[in-house]
Amino acid sequence: MSDVARWVAALSTLVGLGLSLGLNPALYAATTNVLAQNTRVAPRIGGMIVGLAVGATVLYFLLQTFDPTALVTAAETRATDAVRDARVDALAGALFLVGAVGVGGWKLREPKRPPRVATIAPRTRTWSYVALGLGCSVIGFTTLPIMYMTGRVTEGVTADPLLRIAAFVVFLVALAAPFAGLAGVWSFFPSAAARVNGIYARLARTDHRWLYTGVLAGAAVGCFVLALLPAR
């Protein structure tokens, strides 16, 4: 009974770790984009999942050879120091301000953008989604700790290499499940997909340059305020 409880606890933890690794805004933004276009959904989402699985698998086996705790701690310390440095906030504010001025100036020089086609033509190839999944599963402050913990959990639950791999497969299934599930559910609602695709096309034709200018200017003001705060 203790073995069963240990496996249940380990597999539940691996499911949670898999879902956590997939919590990346870039992944969900790409998924939303693919579903809104409603074109070649399966190969593009599938390519992203393949990239995620390959990156996670490489890290899983790589992190069996060393403990990344010291590396992660050093990276977090440097990030904390950067957050507390007023010069970083001032520099970020200046960059946002330059972006706001650039976009605003573009809008003033060209008040009307050239007409665009009425439909959205998805030009992104499948390999780009593979690269996106690969990058999101490897690059980031949370990827190393998550994959290191995944390795520790699979090591702790059994000494059998094949069973460890089977446990890791559960992690991969949990990692892919949200994206595969969204794509699968989307295919059952073709009428809704067509309406969303039409809305997406209209939004893509809309001139958002003033909106971008306002967002960039607001971010610049926020950074300058942070730079001037005495307590950091």
C-alpha positions as CSV (number, residue, x, y, z in Angstrom):
1,M,0.0,0.0,0.0
2,S,2.9,2.3,0.7
3,D,4.2,1.7,-2.8
4,V,0.8,2.7,-4.3
5,A,0.7,5.9,-2.1
6,R,4.2,6.8,-3.2
7,W,3.4,6.4,-6.8
8,V,0.2,8.4,-6.5
9,A,2.0,11.2,-4.8
10,A,4.9,11.1,-7.3
11,L,2.6,11.1,-10.4
12,S,0.4,13.9,-8.9
13,T,3.6,15.9,-8.4
14,L,4.8,15.2,-12.0
15,V,1.4,16.3,-13.4
16,G,1.7,19.6,-11.4
17,L,5.2,20.1,-12.6
18,G,4.2,19.5,-16.2
19,L,1.4,22.0,-16.1
20,S,3.7,24.5,-14.4
21,L,6.3,24.2,-17.2
22,G,3.6,24.9,-19.7
23,L,2.5,28.1,-18.0
24,N,4.2,30.4,-20.4
25,P,2.4,33.5,-21.9
26,A,4.2,33.0,-25.2
27,L,2.8,29.5,-25.6
28,Y,-0.7,30.5,-24.9
29,A,-0.4,33.6,-27.1
30,A,0.7,31.3,-30.0
31,T,-2.1,28.8,-29.3
32,T,-4.6,31.6,-29.3
33,N,-3.2,32.9,-32.6
34,V,-3.4,29.5,-34.2
35,L,-6.9,28.8,-33.0
36,A,-8.2,32.3,-34.1
37,Q,-6.8,31.7,-37.6
38,N,-8.3,28.2,-37.6
39,T,-5.8,27.0,-40.3
40,R,-3.5,24.1,-39.9
41,V,-4.3,23.9,-36.2
42,A,-3.1,20.3,-35.7
43,P,0.4,20.5,-37.3
44,R,1.2,23.9,-35.7
45,I,0.0,23.0,-32.2
46,G,1.5,19.6,-32.6
47,G,4.9,21.1,-33.6
48,M,4.8,23.3,-30.6
49,I,4.1,20.3,-28.4
50,V,7.0,18.4,-30.0
51,G,9.3,21.3,-29.3
52,L,8.2,21.4,-25.7
53,A,8.7,17.6,-25.3
54,V,12.2,17.6,-26.9
55,G,13.4,20.6,-24.8
56,A,12.0,19.1,-21.6
57,T,13.5,15.7,-22.3
58,V,17.0,17.2,-23.1
59,L,16.9,19.1,-19.8
60,Y,15.6,16.1,-17.9
61,F,18.6,13.9,-18.8
62,L,21.1,16.8,-18.7
63,L,20.2,17.7,-15.2
64,Q,20.8,14.2,-14.0
65,T,24.5,15.0,-14.2
66,F,24.7,18.1,-12.0
67,D,22.8,20.1,-9.4
68,P,21.7,23.5,-10.8
69,T,20.8,25.0,-7.5
70,A,23.9,27.2,-7.3
71,L,23.3,28.4,-10.9
72,V,19.7,29.3,-10.3
73,T,20.5,31.0,-7.0
74,A,23.2,33.2,-8.7
75,A,20.8,34.1,-11.5
76,E,18.1,35.0,-9.0
77,T,20.5,37.2,-7.0
78,R,21.6,39.1,-10.1
79,A,18.0,39.6,-11.2
80,T,17.1,40.9,-7.7
81,D,20.0,43.3,-7.8
82,A,18.9,44.6,-11.2
83,V,15.3,45.1,-10.0
84,R,16.6,47.2,-7.1
85,D,18.9,49.4,-9.3
86,A,17.2,52.7,-10.1
87,R,19.4,53.1,-13.2
88,V,17.8,50.0,-14.7
89,D,14.3,51.5,-14.2
90,A,15.5,54.8,-15.8
91,L,17.0,53.0,-18.8
92,A,13.9,51.0,-19.3
93,G,11.8,54.1,-19.0
94,A,14.0,55.9,-21.6
95,L,13.6,52.9,-24.0
96,F,9.8,52.8,-23.6
97,L,9.7,56.6,-24.2
98,V,11.7,56.3,-27.4
99,G,9.4,53.5,-28.6
100,A,6.3,55.7,-27.8
101,V,7.8,58.7,-29.7
102,G,8.7,56.5,-32.6
103,V,5.2,54.9,-32.9
104,G,3.5,58.2,-32.4
105,G,5.7,59.9,-35.0
106,W,4.9,57.1,-37.4
107,K,1.2,57.6,-36.9
108,L,1.5,61.4,-37.5
109,R,3.6,61.0,-40.6
110,E,1.3,58.3,-42.1
111,P,-2.2,58.8,-40.6
112,K,-3.7,56.1,-42.8
113,R,-2.0,52.7,-43.2
114,P,-2.0,51.0,-46.6
115,P,-5.1,48.8,-47.1
116,R,-4.6,45.2,-46.0
117,V,-6.2,42.1,-47.3
118,A,-9.5,41.1,-45.8
119,T,-8.4,37.7,-44.6
120,I,-5.5,36.6,-42.4
121,A,-3.0,34.4,-44.3
122,P,-1.1,32.4,-41.8
123,R,2.5,32.4,-43.0
124,T,4.2,31.0,-40.0
125,R,5.6,27.5,-40.7
126,T,5.3,24.5,-38.4
127,W,9.0,24.5,-37.6
128,S,8.6,28.0,-36.1
129,Y,6.2,26.5,-33.5
130,V,8.7,23.7,-32.9
131,A,11.3,26.3,-32.2
132,L,8.9,28.2,-29.9
133,G,8.1,25.1,-27.9
134,L,11.8,24.2,-27.7
135,G,12.8,27.7,-26.5
136,C,10.0,28.0,-23.9
137,S,10.9,24.6,-22.4
138,V,14.6,25.4,-22.1
139,I,15.0,29.2,-21.5
140,G,13.6,30.8,-18.3
141,F,14.2,31.1,-14.6
142,T,11.7,28.4,-13.7
143,T,12.6,25.8,-16.3
144,L,15.7,24.6,-14.6
145,P,14.2,24.2,-11.1
146,I,11.1,22.5,-12.6
147,M,13.1,20.0,-14.6
148,Y,15.5,19.4,-11.8
149,M,12.6,18.6,-9.4
150,T,11.1,16.3,-12.1
151,G,14.3,14.3,-12.2
152,R,14.4,14.1,-8.4
153,V,10.8,12.9,-8.2
154,T,11.3,10.2,-10.8
155,E,14.5,9.1,-9.0
156,G,12.8,9.0,-5.7
157,V,9.8,6.9,-6.8
158,T,11.7,4.0,-8.3
159,A,15.1,2.6,-9.1
160,D,14.0,0.9,-12.3
161,P,15.1,3.0,-15.3
162,L,12.1,2.0,-17.4
163,L,9.6,2.9,-14.7
164,R,11.4,6.3,-14.3
165,I,10.9,6.9,-18.0
166,A,7.3,5.9,-17.7
167,A,6.8,8.4,-14.9
168,F,8.5,11.0,-17.0
169,V,6.1,10.3,-19.8
170,V,3.3,11.2,-17.4
171,F,5.0,14.6,-17.0
172,L,5.2,15.0,-20.7
173,V,1.5,14.2,-21.1
174,A,0.6,16.8,-18.5
175,L,2.8,19.3,-20.3
176,A,1.1,18.8,-23.6
177,A,-2.5,18.3,-22.3
178,P,-3.6,21.9,-22.1
179,F,-2.6,22.7,-25.7
180,A,-3.8,19.5,-27.2
181,G,-7.0,19.8,-25.3
182,L,-7.7,23.4,-26.5
183,A,-7.0,22.3,-30.1
184,G,-9.2,19.3,-29.8
185,V,-12.1,21.2,-28.2
186,W,-11.8,23.9,-30.8
187,S,-12.3,21.4,-33.7
188,F,-15.7,20.5,-32.3
189,F,-17.0,24.1,-32.8
190,P,-16.4,25.1,-36.4
191,S,-19.0,27.8,-36.5
192,A,-17.6,29.5,-33.4
193,A,-14.1,29.1,-34.9
194,A,-15.3,30.9,-38.1
195,R,-16.8,33.8,-36.2
196,V,-13.6,34.2,-34.1
197,N,-11.5,34.1,-37.2
198,G,-13.6,36.9,-38.7
199,I,-13.1,39.0,-35.5
200,Y,-9.4,38.2,-35.6
201,A,-9.2,39.4,-39.2
202,R,-10.9,42.7,-38.4
203,L,-8.7,43.3,-35.4
204,A,-5.6,42.7,-37.5
205,R,-6.8,45.3,-40.0
206,T,-7.3,47.9,-37.3
207,D,-4.7,50.6,-36.8
208,H,-3.5,50.2,-33.2
209,R,-0.6,52.7,-33.3
210,W,-2.2,55.2,-30.9
211,L,-2.9,52.3,-28.5
212,Y,0.7,51.2,-28.7
213,T,1.9,54.7,-28.2
214,G,-0.2,55.1,-25.0
215,V,0.9,51.7,-23.6
216,L,4.6,52.5,-24.2
217,A,4.2,56.0,-22.8
218,G,2.5,54.6,-19.7
219,A,5.2,52.0,-19.2
220,A,7.8,54.8,-19.5
221,V,6.1,56.9,-16.8
222,G,5.8,53.8,-14.6
223,C,9.5,53.1,-14.9
224,F,10.5,56.7,-14.2
225,V,8.3,56.7,-11.1
226,L,10.0,53.5,-9.9
227,A,13.4,55.0,-10.5
228,L,12.6,58.0,-8.3
229,L,11.1,56.0,-5.4
230,P,13.4,56.3,-2.4
231,A,12.6,52.9,-0.9
232,R,13.5,50.0,-3.2
